[in-house]
Amino acid sequence: MLYNILGEKRMEGKERKIKLTLFFSLFTAVLCTISPLLAQASRLYVGYFYFGPPGGNAPWGVYSRILTINPAIPTYYAHLQWVTIMLSYDRYYWLQTGYYKDGTKNNPVFYWEVFDSSQKISYKLSIGPTTGATYSYTIVHAQKTDPKLWDFLIRDSSGQTIFNKEISADPYVPIDLQAFVETTTSYINIGGTHFSYLSYYNGQSWLLWNRHAAYVDPPYWLDQVSHYEFKAGGGGY
Amino acid sequence: MKNYLLALLLATIIAIFFSIVAVITTERRPSSQEFPLPQEPSPVSYPVPLYKAAEKITLSELINISKTHNITLYLPTKMPGNIKLVSIYYKPPVVLLSYSDREAPDYRYDNVTIEISIWPSAVPSFGELNLSVKNVTDSRVFSINGARGVLIEHAPWGDPELQKLYGPSPLAFFWIEGHYYIISASPPITGAQLLEIIGSLRPLKG
């Protein structure tokens, strides 16, 4: 009917406009729908890998002091700071301890987790670190008859042990070390992040990291103070 | 003109509708990669994957690395079907070799992956290895062609996507000349085939 009233050429122009308007509106609407989902599809990381040149000894432990921050977390998102011993990158097996906070909590809590060939255990402690205080987080091979045993330790700034647990892991040989801040959205501001005294255990003594490989996902920034210390911030928008 | 305005109004309503849907889905339905809720048994964290940080190197570069640091690396000389070496990732102390019979965006989607630690590692005795598989029905100790280690027939994947894609599949870890190796395969490669691959390992030469 419109076709008859307005004439062919005019209508063609109008129809094109309408179609274009509809297309762009739908396109914008779809973008609005998927962009937050795309943004949250991957995790964001800031921190260090140990960069182990050939000739060193396999690291049988990782240690770091981590300052506790307590950023606002949107619902269903999370913020974590941790040290990790990687057992396999391909299978994605690891040992990890640190603190985390999700959007349902007012304050962070300590946690440890193991993912290996026989189990996936993620254990959150009922207690957490005090905001502004520094705690040490350690994962070290137990060096017992059973080679699969590893020790997890969390200590406060006075050296008092808050948590100590022996865990079995299979396979049990470390292939890499990581110390990272992890968030599930860039809306989390990680200002104040501070890892220090990053160390590895060579089977006999603890040594400060002497090389590192940095990794940072925007919008976060990383201040590489030294091989064994970094500060990080950014995010929150 | 009226129709044009009508269409514009309709488009605006559609856009508002989709935006509301977007807000609702963002707030209430976390994606599978998101942080799992506390009561879920899945891990809190996911450490940084190697492909984010490692550089891809060529075989000749790997040969140079092994020569420079006087390390003898062992690579397979036989693979099932048309599987071949497609990429090498290097982030000291890890070398990761990816073998595939198809295009794969990264090592997670290949057929066989070998991880090698370039750090020297103390080789456990048979007694220690046997102790480590005690009461583990799915694992057994092996010694093939100078490689000594443990085969796990049905090992899960830490990445939920790969666990869903492949399910439990063979994994072996072993030592050759004081260096630690992990070899992992996706179906249909069996544990027996994985041992054949280990049996074909030979020193990498320039």
Interface residues (C-beta under 8 A of the other chain):
Chain A: L2 K14 K17 I18 T21 L22 F24 S25 L26 T28 A29 V30 C32 T33 I34 S35 P36 L37 Q40 A41 S42 R43 Y45 G47 F49 Y50 F51 G52 P53 P54 G55 G56 N57 A58 P59 T75 Y76 Y77 A78 L80 W82 T84 M86 S88 Y89 D90 R91 Y92 Y93 W94 Q96 G98 Y100 D102 T104 Y111 E113 F115 S117 S118 K120 S122 K124 T145 D146 P147 K148 D170 P171 Y172 V173 I175 D176 Q178 F180 E182 T184 G203 A213 Y215
Chain B: N3 Y4 A7 L8 L10 A11 T12 I14 A15 F17 F18 S19 V21 A22 T25 T26 E27 P30 S31 Q33 E34 F35 L37 P38 P41 S42 P43 V44 S45 Y46 P47 V48 P49 L50 K52 A53 I65 T68 H69 I71 K91 P92 P93 V94 L96 Y107 R108 T113 E115 S117 I118 W119 P120 S121 A122 P124 E128 L131 S132 V136 S139 V150 I152 A155 P156 W157 G158 D159 L162 L171 F173 Y180 I182 S184
